[in-house]
Amino acid sequence: MDLVSMVHGGEVVPGWSLFEWPRVFIEAEHHHTWRKKSGQYEDPTPREDRKRRLLFLPDLGLKPGEYPPNRRHFLTEDSTAKEYVAVVDQLKKGGSSTTLIESMRQLRKALELKYGKEPM
């Protein structure tokens, strides 16, 4: 990101990318994006679906090198949703057992049957 701003001008802006799994949860993930000289935001981060629009919320209170954990607000009281998020968090922290991965798949499948697929 720093390279993009050095080459093209503008600045790196810290903040949060916001995602929603409708009726399940809203998640804020720490992220940086690029603000062009014109003031327009652009996210040069490679991702599979470049057509999908993302919501970015600047947070100038974040310090460089600071990586706070994701924040979530559940839209359901369904314990399966909370269990799914706990398993995903374990995997993000380096857990990689086949049991954990299978548990995540089963929980996601149960949630998708009830609420629809998680947008990617």
Biopython code that builds the backbone (N, CA, C, O; Angstrom):
import numpy as np
from Bio.PDB.StructureBuilder import StructureBuilder

atoms = [
    (1, "MET", "N", (0.831, -1.185, 0.000)),
    (1, "MET", "CA", (0.000, 0.000, 0.000)),
    (1, "MET", "C", (0.877, 1.250, 0.000)),
    (1, "MET", "O", (0.587, 2.217, -0.704)),
    (2, "ASP", "N", (1.955, 1.228, 0.795)),
    (2, "ASP", "CA", (2.849, 2.386, 0.827)),
    (2, "ASP", "C", (3.459, 2.635, -0.545)),
    (2, "ASP", "O", (3.638, 3.783, -0.951)),
    (3, "LEU", "N", (3.782, 1.551, -1.263)),
    (3, "LEU", "CA", (4.365, 1.673, -2.594)),
    (3, "LEU", "C", (3.378, 2.347, -3.550)),
    (3, "LEU", "O", (3.768, 3.204, -4.343)),
    (4, "VAL", "N", (2.114, 1.964, -3.477)),
    (4, "VAL", "CA", (1.086, 2.569, -4.340)),
    (4, "VAL", "C", (1.032, 4.076, -4.105)),
    (4, "VAL", "O", (0.989, 4.854, -5.058)),
    (5, "SER", "N", (1.034, 4.485, -2.842)),
    (5, "SER", "CA", (0.943, 5.921, -2.560)),
    (5, "SER", "C", (2.242, 6.648, -2.934)),
    (5, "SER", "O", (2.206, 7.815, -3.325)),
    (6, "MET", "N", (3.382, 5.968, -2.817)),
    (6, "MET", "CA", (4.650, 6.605, -3.207)),
    (6, "MET", "C", (4.704, 6.807, -4.720)),
    (6, "MET", "O", (5.155, 7.850, -5.192)),
    (7, "VAL", "N", (4.246, 5.814, -5.479)),
    (7, "VAL", "CA", (4.313, 5.884, -6.940)),
    (7, "VAL", "C", (3.244, 6.826, -7.507)),
    (7, "VAL", "O", (3.525, 7.619, -8.405)),
    (8, "HIS", "N", (2.026, 6.734, -6.980)),
    (8, "HIS", "CA", (0.909, 7.460, -7.561)),
    (8, "HIS", "C", (0.457, 8.677, -6.758)),
    (8, "HIS", "O", (-0.442, 9.399, -7.189)),
    (9, "GLY", "N", (1.062, 8.911, -5.610)),
    (9, "GLY", "CA", (0.638, 10.011, -4.763)),
    (9, "GLY", "C", (-0.533, 9.602, -3.903)),
    (9, "GLY", "O", (-0.964, 8.449, -3.936)),
    (10, "GLY", "N", (-1.041, 10.523, -3.145)),
    (10, "GLY", "CA", (-2.127, 10.207, -2.235)),
    (10, "GLY", "C", (-1.571, 9.697, -0.918)),
    (10, "GLY", "O", (-0.420, 9.961, -0.571)),
    (11, "GLU", "N", (-2.406, 8.958, -0.184)),
    (11, "GLU", "CA", (-1.965, 8.482, 1.119)),
    (11, "GLU", "C", (-2.649, 7.178, 1.506)),
    (11, "GLU", "O", (-3.724, 6.848, 1.004)),
    (12, "VAL", "N", (-2.007, 6.448, 2.404)),
    (12, "VAL", "CA", (-2.568, 5.231, 2.966)),
    (12, "VAL", "C", (-3.467, 5.628, 4.135)),
    (12, "VAL", "O", (-3.071, 6.423, 4.987)),
    (13, "VAL", "N", (-4.676, 5.073, 4.169)),
    (13, "VAL", "CA", (-5.645, 5.419, 5.205)),
    (13, "VAL", "C", (-6.021, 4.148, 5.982)),
    (13, "VAL", "O", (-6.481, 3.173, 5.388)),
    (14, "PRO", "N", (-5.824, 4.159, 7.312)),
    (14, "PRO", "CA", (-6.237, 3.007, 8.106)),
    (14, "PRO", "C", (-7.733, 3.034, 8.371)),
    (14, "PRO", "O", (-8.360, 4.093, 8.373)),
    (15, "GLY", "N", (-8.286, 1.866, 8.592)),
    (15, "GLY", "CA", (-9.712, 1.807, 8.899)),
    (15, "GLY", "C", (-10.214, 0.378, 8.958)),
    (15, "GLY", "O", (-9.500, -0.538, 9.366)),
    (16, "TRP", "N", (-11.460, 0.212, 8.541)),
    (16, "TRP", "CA", (-12.147, -1.075, 8.654)),
    (16, "TRP", "C", (-12.899, -1.383, 7.365)),
    (16, "TRP", "O", (-13.596, -0.525, 6.824)),
    (17, "SER", "N", (-12.753, -2.605, 6.879)),
    (17, "SER", "CA", (-13.606, -3.109, 5.805)),
    (17, "SER", "C", (-14.799, -3.759, 6.473)),
    (17, "SER", "O", (-14.644, -4.555, 7.399)),
    (18, "LEU", "N", (-15.982, -3.421, 6.007)),
    (18, "LEU", "CA", (-17.202, -3.940, 6.615)),
    (18, "LEU", "C", (-17.849, -4.969, 5.692)),
    (18, "LEU", "O", (-18.000, -4.742, 4.491)),
    (19, "PHE", "N", (-18.223, -6.095, 6.274)),
    (19, "PHE", "CA", (-18.846, -7.189, 5.540)),
    (19, "PHE", "C", (-20.112, -7.607, 6.268)),
    (19, "PHE", "O", (-20.202, -7.498, 7.491)),
    (20, "GLU", "N", (-21.080, -8.083, 5.513)),
    (20, "GLU", "CA", (-22.305, -8.571, 6.145)),
    (20, "GLU", "C", (-22.656, -9.949, 5.601)),
    (20, "GLU", "O", (-22.621, -10.180, 4.393)),
    (21, "TRP", "N", (-22.993, -10.853, 6.502)),
    (21, "TRP", "CA", (-23.666, -12.094, 6.140)),
    (21, "TRP", "C", (-25.096, -11.838, 6.587)),
    (21, "TRP", "O", (-25.400, -11.951, 7.775)),
    (22, "PRO", "N", (-25.985, -11.492, 5.648)),
    (22, "PRO", "CA", (-27.339, -11.082, 6.029)),
    (22, "PRO", "C", (-28.003, -12.052, 7.006)),
    (22, "PRO", "O", (-27.991, -13.269, 6.821)),
    (23, "ARG", "N", (-28.580, -11.464, 8.049)),
    (23, "ARG", "CA", (-29.298, -12.158, 9.110)),
    (23, "ARG", "C", (-28.385, -12.987, 10.027)),
    (23, "ARG", "O", (-28.873, -13.658, 10.937)),
    (24, "VAL", "N", (-27.054, -12.945, 9.793)),
    (24, "VAL", "CA", (-26.123, -13.713, 10.640)),
    (24, "VAL", "C", (-25.225, -12.765, 11.431)),
    (24, "VAL", "O", (-25.299, -12.738, 12.659)),
    (25, "PHE", "N", (-24.381, -11.987, 10.753)),
    (25, "PHE", "CA", (-23.533, -11.018, 11.451)),
    (25, "PHE", "C", (-22.988, -9.967, 10.504)),
    (25, "PHE", "O", (-22.979, -10.133, 9.284)),
    (26, "ILE", "N", (-22.533, -8.880, 11.111)),
    (26, "ILE", "CA", (-21.783, -7.836, 10.419)),
    (26, "ILE", "C", (-20.383, -7.888, 11.018)),
    (26, "ILE", "O", (-20.226, -8.012, 12.233)),
    (27, "GLU", "N", (-19.372, -7.792, 10.166)),
    (27, "GLU", "CA", (-17.991, -7.889, 10.642)),
    (27, "GLU", "C", (-17.179, -6.701, 10.149)),
    (27, "GLU", "O", (-17.277, -6.303, 8.989)),
    (28, "ALA", "N", (-16.380, -6.146, 11.043)),
    (28, "ALA", "CA", (-15.438, -5.079, 10.708)),
    (28, "ALA", "C", (-14.039, -5.673, 10.810)),
    (28, "ALA", "O", (-13.627, -6.164, 11.861)),
    (29, "GLU", "N", (-13.317, -5.615, 9.688)),
    (29, "GLU", "CA", (-11.965, -6.174, 9.634)),
    (29, "GLU", "C", (-10.974, -5.027, 9.423)),
    (29, "GLU", "O", (-11.138, -4.213, 8.514)),
    (30, "HIS", "N", (-9.950, -4.973, 10.270)),
    (30, "HIS", "CA", (-8.928, -3.932, 10.150)),
    (30, "HIS", "C", (-8.334, -3.988, 8.750)),
    (30, "HIS", "O", (-8.003, -5.061, 8.247)),
    (31, "HIS", "N", (-8.204, -2.821, 8.128)),
    (31, "HIS", "CA", (-7.737, -2.776, 6.741)),
    (31, "HIS", "C", (-7.150, -1.397, 6.457)),
    (31, "HIS", "O", (-7.483, -0.419, 7.127)),
    (32, "HIS", "N", (-6.288, -1.332, 5.474)),
    (32, "HIS", "CA", (-5.791, -0.048, 4.976)),
    (32, "HIS", "C", (-6.216, 0.076, 3.524)),
    (32, "HIS", "O", (-6.307, -0.925, 2.813)),
    (33, "THR", "N", (-6.470, 1.276, 3.090)),
    (33, "THR", "CA", (-6.767, 1.502, 1.684)),
    (33, "THR", "C", (-6.041, 2.762, 1.230)),
    (33, "THR", "O", (-5.390, 3.432, 2.032)),
    (34, "TRP", "N", (-6.151, 3.076, -0.031)),
    (34, "TRP", "CA", (-5.421, 4.185, -0.621)),
    (34, "TRP", "C", (-6.393, 5.303, -0.973)),
    (34, "TRP", "O", (-7.414, 5.080, -1.624)),
    (35, "ARG", "N", (-6.055, 6.504, -0.533)),
    (35, "ARG", "CA", (-6.830, 7.682, -0.935)),
    (35, "ARG", "C", (-5.988, 8.432, -1.966)),
    (35, "ARG", "O", (-4.889, 8.904, -1.677)),
    (36, "LYS", "N", (-6.538, 8.525, -3.178)),
    (36, "LYS", "CA", (-5.853, 9.209, -4.271)),
    (36, "LYS", "C", (-5.745, 10.705, -3.968)),
    (36, "LYS", "O", (-6.408, 11.212, -3.064)),
    (37, "LYS", "N", (-4.918, 11.395, -4.722)),
    (37, "LYS", "CA", (-4.791, 12.851, -4.567)),
    (37, "LYS", "C", (-6.143, 13.540, -4.737)),
    (37, "LYS", "O", (-6.396, 14.581, -4.131)),
    (38, "SER", "N", (-7.004, 12.955, -5.560)),
    (38, "SER", "CA", (-8.334, 13.534, -5.813)),
    (38, "SER", "C", (-9.267, 13.376, -4.610)),
    (38, "SER", "O", (-10.334, 13.989, -4.568)),
    (39, "GLY", "N", (-8.864, 12.550, -3.626)),
    (39, "GLY", "CA", (-9.703, 12.302, -2.468)),
    (39, "GLY", "C", (-10.519, 11.021, -2.585)),
    (39, "GLY", "O", (-11.131, 10.581, -1.612)),
    (40, "GLN", "N", (-10.530, 10.420, -3.779)),
    (40, "GLN", "CA", (-11.268, 9.178, -4.012)),
    (40, "GLN", "C", (-10.510, 7.996, -3.399)),
    (40, "GLN", "O", (-9.286, 7.912, -3.505)),
    (41, "TYR", "N", (-11.252, 7.083, -2.758)),
    (41, "TYR", "CA", (-10.656, 5.886, -2.172)),
    (41, "TYR", "C", (-10.604, 4.773, -3.209)),
    (41, "TYR", "O", (-11.528, 4.602, -4.005)),
    (42, "GLU", "N", (-9.509, 4.021, -3.187)),
    (42, "GLU", "CA", (-9.392, 2.839, -4.043)),
    (42, "GLU", "C", (-8.632, 1.772, -3.271)),
    (42, "GLU", "O", (-7.610, 2.054, -2.645)),
    (43, "ASP", "N", (-9.133, 0.556, -3.320)),
    (43, "ASP", "CA", (-8.485, -0.560, -2.627)),
    (43, "ASP", "C", (-7.728, -1.402, -3.641)),
    (43, "ASP", "O", (-8.345, -2.132, -4.416)),
    (44, "PRO", "N", (-6.389, -1.314, -3.650)),
    (44, "PRO", "CA", (-5.609, -2.093, -4.612)),
    (44, "PRO", "C", (-5.370, -3.547, -4.168)),
    (44, "PRO", "O", (-4.665, -4.292, -4.850)),
    (45, "THR", "N", (-5.949, -3.949, -3.039)),
    (45, "THR", "CA", (-5.757, -5.304, -2.534)),
    (45, "THR", "C", (-6.341, -6.312, -3.520)),
    (45, "THR", "O", (-7.511, -6.208, -3.886)),
    (46, "PRO", "N", (-5.534, -7.293, -3.957)),
    (46, "PRO", "CA", (-6.081, -8.309, -4.869)),
    (46, "PRO", "C", (-7.147, -9.144, -4.164)),
    (46, "PRO", "O", (-6.972, -9.524, -3.006)),
    (47, "ARG", "N", (-8.234, -9.427, -4.845)),
    (47, "ARG", "CA", (-9.259, -10.321, -4.323)),
    (47, "ARG", "C", (-9.970, -10.965, -5.498)),
    (47, "ARG", "O", (-9.918, -10.472, -6.625)),
    (48, "GLU", "N", (-10.635, -12.074, -5.215)),
    (48, "GLU", "CA", (-11.265, -12.863, -6.279)),
    (48, "GLU", "C", (-12.324, -12.082, -7.046)),
    (48, "GLU", "O", (-12.334, -12.096, -8.277)),
    (49, "ASP", "N", (-13.205, -11.407, -6.337)),
    (49, "ASP", "CA", (-14.324, -10.739, -6.989)),
    (49, "ASP", "C", (-14.105, -9.227, -6.971)),
    (49, "ASP", "O", (-14.557, -8.545, -6.052)),
    (50, "ARG", "N", (-13.420, -8.707, -7.976)),
    (50, "ARG", "CA", (-13.113, -7.274, -8.026)),
    (50, "ARG", "C", (-14.366, -6.437, -8.299)),
    (50, "ARG", "O", (-14.360, -5.229, -8.062)),
    (51, "LYS", "N", (-15.443, -7.062, -8.795)),
    (51, "LYS", "CA", (-16.660, -6.312, -9.093)),
    (51, "LYS", "C", (-17.452, -6.013, -7.826)),
    (51, "LYS", "O", (-18.224, -5.055, -7.787)),
    (52, "ARG", "N", (-17.266, -6.822, -6.800)),
    (52, "ARG", "CA", (-18.022, -6.639, -5.560)),
    (52, "ARG", "C", (-17.547, -5.382, -4.855)),
    (52, "ARG", "O", (-16.348, -5.186, -4.656)),
    (53, "ARG", "N", (-18.474, -4.546, -4.486)),
    (53, "ARG", "CA", (-18.130, -3.315, -3.784)),
    (53, "ARG", "C", (-17.967, -3.607, -2.299)),
    (53, "ARG", "O", (-18.703, -4.407, -1.722)),
    (54, "LEU", "N", (-16.998, -2.948, -1.701)),
    (54, "LEU", "CA", (-16.746, -3.094, -0.275)),
    (54, "LEU", "C", (-16.999, -1.759, 0.407)),
    (54, "LEU", "O", (-16.805, -0.692, -0.177)),
    (55, "LEU", "N", (-17.430, -1.846, 1.641)),
    (55, "LEU", "CA", (-17.630, -0.638, 2.426)),
    (55, "LEU", "C", (-16.404, -0.451, 3.310)),
    (55, "LEU", "O", (-16.051, -1.340, 4.084)),
    (56, "PHE", "N", (-15.757, 0.698, 3.196)),
    (56, "PHE", "CA", (-14.562, 1.012, 3.981)),
    (56, "PHE", "C", (-14.881, 2.171, 4.905)),
    (56, "PHE", "O", (-15.407, 3.195, 4.469)),
    (57, "LEU", "N", (-14.567, 2.011, 6.173)),
    (57, "LEU", "CA", (-14.783, 3.050, 7.177)),
    (57, "LEU", "C", (-13.425, 3.523, 7.697)),
    (57, "LEU", "O", (-12.765, 2.788, 8.432)),
    (58, "PRO", "N", (-12.992, 4.736, 7.332)),
    (58, "PRO", "CA", (-11.706, 5.238, 7.822)),
    (58, "PRO", "C", (-11.706, 5.352, 9.351)),
    (58, "PRO", "O", (-12.726, 5.681, 9.956)),
    (59, "ASP", "N", (-10.571, 5.080, 9.957)),
    (59, "ASP", "CA", (-10.398, 5.211, 11.407)),
    (59, "ASP", "C", (-9.014, 5.796, 11.648)),
    (59, "ASP", "O", (-8.038, 5.065, 11.818)),
    (60, "LEU", "N", (-8.944, 7.112, 11.660)),
    (60, "LEU", "CA", (-7.656, 7.787, 11.791)),
    (60, "LEU", "C", (-7.071, 7.647, 13.190)),
    (60, "LEU", "O", (-5.945, 8.082, 13.433)),
    (61, "GLY", "N", (-7.814, 7.048, 14.108)),
    (61, "GLY", "CA", (-7.303, 6.794, 15.455)),
    (61, "GLY", "C", (-6.385, 5.584, 15.516)),
    (61, "GLY", "O", (-5.696, 5.378, 16.516)),
    (62, "LEU", "N", (-6.367, 4.776, 14.450)),
    (62, "LEU", "CA", (-5.474, 3.612, 14.425)),
    (62, "LEU", "C", (-4.055, 4.065, 14.128)),
    (62, "LEU", "O", (-3.830, 4.950, 13.303)),
    (63, "LYS", "N", (-3.109, 3.450, 14.807)),
    (63, "LYS", "CA", (-1.696, 3.793, 14.629)),
    (63, "LYS", "C", (-1.053, 2.835, 13.625)),
    (63, "LYS", "O", (-1.478, 1.684, 13.518)),
    (64, "PRO", "N", (-0.027, 3.293, 12.883)),
    (64, "PRO", "CA", (0.683, 2.384, 11.975)),
    (64, "PRO", "C", (1.219, 1.180, 12.754)),
    (64, "PRO", "O", (1.754, 1.323, 13.853)),
    (65, "GLY", "N", (1.068, 0.016, 12.174)),
    (65, "GLY", "CA", (1.541, -1.207, 12.831)),
    (65, "GLY", "C", (0.562, -1.781, 13.842)),
    (65, "GLY", "O", (0.817, -2.843, 14.409)),
    (66, "GLU", "N", (-0.550, -1.101, 14.078)),
    (66, "GLU", "CA", (-1.561, -1.580, 15.017)),
    (66, "GLU", "C", (-2.558, -2.461, 14.252)),
    (66, "GLU", "O", (-3.111, -2.041, 13.236)),
    (67, "TYR", "N", (-2.780, -3.677, 14.746)),
    (67, "TYR", "CA", (-3.677, -4.617, 14.078)),
    (67, "TYR", "C", (-4.711, -5.149, 15.068)),
    (67, "TYR", "O", (-4.554, -6.245, 15.605)),
    (68, "PRO", "N", (-5.766, -4.374, 15.306)),
    (68, "PRO", "CA", (-6.785, -4.817, 16.250)),
    (68, "PRO", "C", (-7.562, -6.014, 15.691)),
    (68, "PRO", "O", (-7.631, -6.203, 14.477)),
    (69, "PRO", "N", (-8.140, -6.810, 16.578)),
    (69, "PRO", "CA", (-8.917, -7.966, 16.117)),
    (69, "PRO", "C", (-10.196, -7.517, 15.400)),
    (69, "PRO", "O", (-10.678, -6.399, 15.580)),
    (70, "ASN", "N", (-10.724, -8.431, 14.583)),
    (70, "ASN", "CA", (-12.003, -8.157, 13.918)),
    (70, "ASN", "C", (-13.074, -7.919, 14.966)),
    (70, "ASN", "O", (-13.008, -8.442, 16.079)),
    (71, "ARG", "N", (-14.051, -7.128, 14.593)),
    (71, "ARG", "CA", (-15.181, -6.857, 15.486)),
    (71, "ARG", "C", (-16.445, -7.319, 14.781)),
    (71, "ARG", "O", (-16.615, -7.116, 13.579)),
    (72, "ARG", "N", (-17.333, -7.946, 15.553)),
    (72, "ARG", "CA", (-18.560, -8.477, 14.968)),
    (72, "ARG", "C", (-19.770, -8.070, 15.783)),
    (72, "ARG", "O", (-19.709, -7.888, 16.999)),
    (73, "HIS", "N", (-20.870, -7.936, 15.065)),
    (73, "HIS", "CA", (-22.163, -7.728, 15.698)),
    (73, "HIS", "C", (-23.087, -8.799, 15.120)),
    (73, "HIS", "O", (-23.362, -8.820, 13.920)),
    (74, "PHE", "N", (-23.555, -9.679, 15.986)),
    (74, "PHE", "CA", (-24.432, -10.751, 15.529)),
    (74, "PHE", "C", (-25.824, -10.207, 15.273)),
    (74, "PHE", "O", (-26.334, -9.385, 16.035)),
    (75, "LEU", "N", (-26.431, -10.672, 14.198)),
    (75, "LEU", "CA", (-27.783, -10.288, 13.824)),
    (75, "LEU", "C", (-28.783, -11.379, 14.196)),
    (75, "LEU", "O", (-29.970, -11.289, 13.881)),
    (76, "THR", "N", (-28.282, -12.404, 14.870)),
    (76, "THR", "CA", (-29.098, -13.527, 15.302)),
    (76, "THR", "C", (-28.613, -13.987, 16.668)),
    (76, "THR", "O", (-27.467, -13.744, 17.045)),
    (77, "GLU", "N", (-29.473, -14.638, 17.387)),
    (77, "GLU", "CA", (-29.087, -15.245, 18.674)),
    (77, "GLU", "C", (-28.693, -16.715, 18.474)),
    (77, "GLU", "O", (-28.411, -17.425, 19.440)),
    (78, "ASP", "N", (-28.678, -17.156, 17.231)),
    (78, "ASP", "CA", (-28.377, -18.546, 16.885)),
    (78, "ASP", "C", (-26.984, -18.927, 17.389)),
    (78, "ASP", "O", (-25.989, -18.319, 16.995)),
    (79, "SER", "N", (-26.918, -19.929, 18.256)),
    (79, "SER", "CA", (-25.629, -20.354, 18.819)),
    (79, "SER", "C", (-24.706, -20.930, 17.742)),
    (79, "SER", "O", (-23.486, -20.921, 17.903)),
    (80, "THR", "N", (-25.276, -21.425, 16.655)),
    (80, "THR", "CA", (-24.451, -21.959, 15.557)),
    (80, "THR", "C", (-23.596, -20.852, 14.956)),
    (80, "THR", "O", (-22.441, -21.092, 14.604)),
    (81, "ALA", "N", (-24.135, -19.654, 14.832)),
    (81, "ALA", "CA", (-23.382, -18.522, 14.279)),
    (81, "ALA", "C", (-22.192, -18.184, 15.175)),
    (81, "ALA", "O", (-21.085, -17.947, 14.691)),
    (82, "LYS", "N", (-22.431, -18.164, 16.462)),
    (82, "LYS", "CA", (-21.357, -17.828, 17.407)),
    (82, "LYS", "C", (-20.292, -18.931, 17.439)),
    (82, "LYS", "O", (-19.100, -18.648, 17.559)),
    (83, "GLU", "N", (-20.727, -20.166, 17.333)),
    (83, "GLU", "CA", (-19.791, -21.293, 17.307)),
    (83, "GLU", "C", (-18.959, -21.254, 16.018)),
    (83, "GLU", "O", (-17.756, -21.511, 16.043)),
    (84, "TYR", "N", (-19.604, -20.934, 14.905)),
    (84, "TYR", "CA", (-18.899, -20.824, 13.628)),
    (84, "TYR", "C", (-17.800, -19.768, 13.702)),
    (84, "TYR", "O", (-16.669, -20.018, 13.287)),
    (85, "VAL", "N", (-18.125, -18.601, 14.224)),
    (85, "VAL", "CA", (-17.147, -17.513, 14.339)),
    (85, "VAL", "C", (-15.999, -17.925, 15.258)),
    (85, "VAL", "O", (-14.844, -17.608, 14.972)),
    (86, "ALA", "N", (-16.286, -18.616, 16.342)),
    (86, "ALA", "CA", (-15.233, -19.069, 17.263)),
    (86, "ALA", "C", (-14.275, -20.027, 16.559)),
    (86, "ALA", "O", (-13.063, -19.954, 16.759)),
    (87, "VAL", "N", (-14.814, -20.919, 15.739)),
    (87, "VAL", "CA", (-13.962, -21.871, 15.006)),
    (87, "VAL", "C", (-13.120, -21.136, 13.958)),
    (87, "VAL", "O", (-11.931, -21.415, 13.808)),
    (88, "VAL", "N", (-13.739, -20.200, 13.237)),
    (88, "VAL", "CA", (-13.001, -19.417, 12.242)),
    (88, "VAL", "C", (-11.861, -18.652, 12.919)),
    (88, "VAL", "O", (-10.750, -18.597, 12.390)),
    (89, "ASP", "N", (-12.130, -18.066, 14.080)),
    (89, "ASP", "CA", (-11.088, -17.346, 14.819)),
    (89, "ASP", "C", (-9.946, -18.277, 15.218)),
    (89, "ASP", "O", (-8.779, -17.893, 15.143)),
    (90, "GLN", "N", (-10.273, -19.493, 15.641)),
    (90, "GLN", "CA", (-9.225, -20.471, 15.990)),
    (90, "GLN", "C", (-8.364, -20.781, 14.772)),
    (90, "GLN", "O", (-7.141, -20.869, 14.878)),
    (91, "LEU", "N", (-9.000, -20.946, 13.616)),
    (91, "LEU", "CA", (-8.245, -21.226, 12.390)),
    (91, "LEU", "C", (-7.343, -20.049, 12.017)),
    (91, "LEU", "O", (-6.211, -20.252, 11.579)),
    (92, "LYS", "N", (-7.835, -18.827, 12.187)),
    (92, "LYS", "CA", (-7.033, -17.642, 11.872)),
    (92, "LYS", "C", (-5.828, -17.511, 12.791)),
    (92, "LYS", "O", (-4.814, -16.922, 12.416)),
    (93, "LYS", "N", (-5.942, -18.063, 13.998)),
    (93, "LYS", "CA", (-4.834, -17.993, 14.955)),
    (93, "LYS", "C", (-3.833, -19.123, 14.745)),
    (93, "LYS", "O", (-2.901, -19.282, 15.533)),
    (94, "GLY", "N", (-4.021, -19.906, 13.688)),
    (94, "GLY", "CA", (-3.045, -20.941, 13.376)),
    (94, "GLY", "C", (-3.519, -22.354, 13.611)),
    (94, "GLY", "O", (-2.789, -23.301, 13.316)),
    (95, "GLY", "N", (-4.712, -22.526, 14.130)),
    (95, "GLY", "CA", (-5.238, -23.881, 14.283)),
    (95, "GLY", "C", (-5.520, -24.448, 12.907)),
    (95, "GLY", "O", (-6.100, -23.762, 12.066)),
    (96, "SER", "N", (-5.126, -25.674, 12.662)),
    (96, "SER", "CA", (-5.336, -26.221, 11.320)),
    (96, "SER", "C", (-5.667, -27.711, 11.350)),
    (96, "SER", "O", (-5.460, -28.405, 10.354)),
    (97, "SER", "N", (-6.168, -28.205, 12.453)),
    (97, "SER", "CA", (-6.482, -29.626, 12.522)),
    (97, "SER", "C", (-7.631, -29.936, 11.565)),
    (97, "SER", "O", (-8.488, -29.090, 11.308)),
    (98, "THR", "N", (-7.633, -31.146, 11.050)),
    (98, "THR", "CA", (-8.706, -31.544, 10.139)),
    (98, "THR", "C", (-10.047, -31.517, 10.865)),
    (98, "THR", "O", (-11.075, -31.250, 10.243)),
    (99, "THR", "N", (-10.054, -31.787, 12.162)),
    (99, "THR", "CA", (-11.289, -31.743, 12.945)),
    (99, "THR", "C", (-11.847, -30.317, 12.978)),
    (99, "THR", "O", (-13.051, -30.115, 12.820)),
    (100, "LEU", "N", (-10.974, -29.338, 13.181)),
    (100, "LEU", "CA", (-11.382, -27.933, 13.230)),
    (100, "LEU", "C", (-11.915, -27.480, 11.870)),
    (100, "LEU", "O", (-12.938, -26.800, 11.793)),
    (101, "ILE", "N", (-11.224, -27.855, 10.815)),
    (101, "ILE", "CA", (-11.643, -27.474, 9.460)),
    (101, "ILE", "C", (-12.993, -28.108, 9.127)),
    (101, "ILE", "O", (-13.869, -27.449, 8.567)),
    (102, "GLU", "N", (-13.160, -29.373, 9.468)),
    (102, "GLU", "CA", (-14.436, -30.052, 9.206)),
    (102, "GLU", "C", (-15.561, -29.431, 10.031)),
    (102, "GLU", "O", (-16.688, -29.299, 9.553)),
    (103, "SER", "N", (-15.254, -29.053, 11.258)),
    (103, "SER", "CA", (-16.239, -28.393, 12.111)),
    (103, "SER", "C", (-16.698, -27.081, 11.478)),
    (103, "SER", "O", (-17.892, -26.782, 11.465)),
    (104, "MET", "N", (-15.754, -26.298, 10.953)),
    (104, "MET", "CA", (-16.085, -25.036, 10.298)),
    (104, "MET", "C", (-16.998, -25.284, 9.105)),
    (104, "MET", "O", (-17.988, -24.575, 8.923)),
    (105, "ARG", "N", (-16.673, -26.287, 8.289)),
    (105, "ARG", "CA", (-17.487, -26.601, 7.107)),
    (105, "ARG", "C", (-18.910, -26.994, 7.496)),
    (105, "ARG", "O", (-19.870, -26.553, 6.866)),
    (106, "GLN", "N", (-19.046, -27.806, 8.512)),
    (106, "GLN", "CA", (-20.367, -28.260, 8.939)),
    (106, "GLN", "C", (-21.195, -27.098, 9.507)),
    (106, "GLN", "O", (-22.388, -26.979, 9.228)),
    (107, "LEU", "N", (-20.552, -26.257, 10.297)),
    (107, "LEU", "CA", (-21.256, -25.107, 10.862)),
    (107, "LEU", "C", (-21.691, -24.129, 9.767)),
    (107, "LEU", "O", (-22.809, -23.613, 9.791)),
    (108, "ARG", "N", (-20.789, -23.881, 8.803)),
    (108, "ARG", "CA", (-21.131, -22.977, 7.705)),
    (108, "ARG", "C", (-22.295, -23.548, 6.892)),
    (108, "ARG", "O", (-23.213, -22.821, 6.515)),
    (109, "LYS", "N", (-22.248, -24.857, 6.628)),
    (109, "LYS", "CA", (-23.322, -25.493, 5.866)),
    (109, "LYS", "C", (-24.670, -25.351, 6.598)),
    (109, "LYS", "O", (-25.691, -25.065, 5.973)),
    (110, "ALA", "N", (-24.661, -25.550, 7.913)),
    (110, "ALA", "CA", (-25.888, -25.403, 8.707)),
    (110, "ALA", "C", (-26.410, -23.970, 8.637)),
    (110, "ALA", "O", (-27.614, -23.748, 8.514)),
    (111, "LEU", "N", (-25.495, -22.997, 8.718)),
    (111, "LEU", "CA", (-25.906, -21.589, 8.634)),
    (111, "LEU", "C", (-26.438, -21.245, 7.244)),
    (111, "LEU", "O", (-27.426, -20.523, 7.114)),
    (112, "GLU", "N", (-25.779, -21.765, 6.206)),
    (112, "GLU", "CA", (-26.220, -21.490, 4.836)),
    (112, "GLU", "C", (-27.599, -22.078, 4.565)),
    (112, "GLU", "O", (-28.401, -21.473, 3.854)),
    (113, "LEU", "N", (-27.881, -23.245, 5.122)),
    (113, "LEU", "CA", (-29.208, -23.846, 4.959)),
    (113, "LEU", "C", (-30.290, -22.994, 5.607)),
    (113, "LEU", "O", (-31.409, -22.900, 5.101)),
    (114, "LYS", "N", (-29.947, -22.383, 6.719)),
    (114, "LYS", "CA", (-30.924, -21.596, 7.467)),
    (114, "LYS", "C", (-31.035, -20.150, 6.971)),
    (114, "LYS", "O", (-32.131, -19.594, 6.911)),
    (115, "TYR", "N", (-29.872, -19.533, 6.609)),
    (115, "TYR", "CA", (-29.851, -18.096, 6.304)),
    (115, "TYR", "C", (-29.441, -17.745, 4.863)),
    (115, "TYR", "O", (-29.537, -16.585, 4.465)),
    (116, "GLY", "N", (-28.997, -18.711, 4.100)),
    (116, "GLY", "CA", (-28.483, -18.433, 2.774)),
    (116, "GLY", "C", (-26.963, -18.370, 2.786)),
    (116, "GLY", "O", (-26.345, -18.266, 3.846)),
    (117, "LYS", "N", (-26.373, -18.433, 1.616)),
    (117, "LYS", "CA", (-24.912, -18.478, 1.511)),
    (117, "LYS", "C", (-24.257, -17.203, 2.025)),
    (117, "LYS", "O", (-24.796, -16.100, 1.922)),
    (118, "GLU", "N", (-23.062, -17.410, 2.586)),
    (118, "GLU", "CA", (-22.248, -16.269, 3.024)),
    (118, "GLU", "C", (-21.713, -15.579, 1.780)),
    (118, "GLU", "O", (-21.078, -16.232, 0.952)),
    (119, "PRO", "N", (-21.946, -14.283, 1.620)),
    (119, "PRO", "CA", (-21.392, -13.576, 0.453)),
    (119, "PRO", "C", (-19.866, -13.618, 0.508)),
    (119, "PRO", "O", (-19.270, -13.428, 1.568)),
    (120, "MET", "N", (-19.257, -13.860, -0.612)),
    (120, "MET", "CA", (-17.781, -13.927, -0.670)),
    (120, "MET", "C", (-17.217, -12.678, -1.281)),
    (120, "MET", "O", (-16.000, -12.551, -1.414)),
]
sb = StructureBuilder()
sb.init_structure("model")
sb.init_model(0)
sb.init_chain("A")
sb.init_seg("    ")
for serial, (resi, resn, name, xyz) in enumerate(atoms, 1):
    if name == "N":
        sb.init_residue(resn, " ", resi, " ")
    sb.init_atom(name, np.array(xyz, "f"), 0.0, 1.0, " ", f" {name:<3s}", serial, name[0])
structure = sb.get_structure()
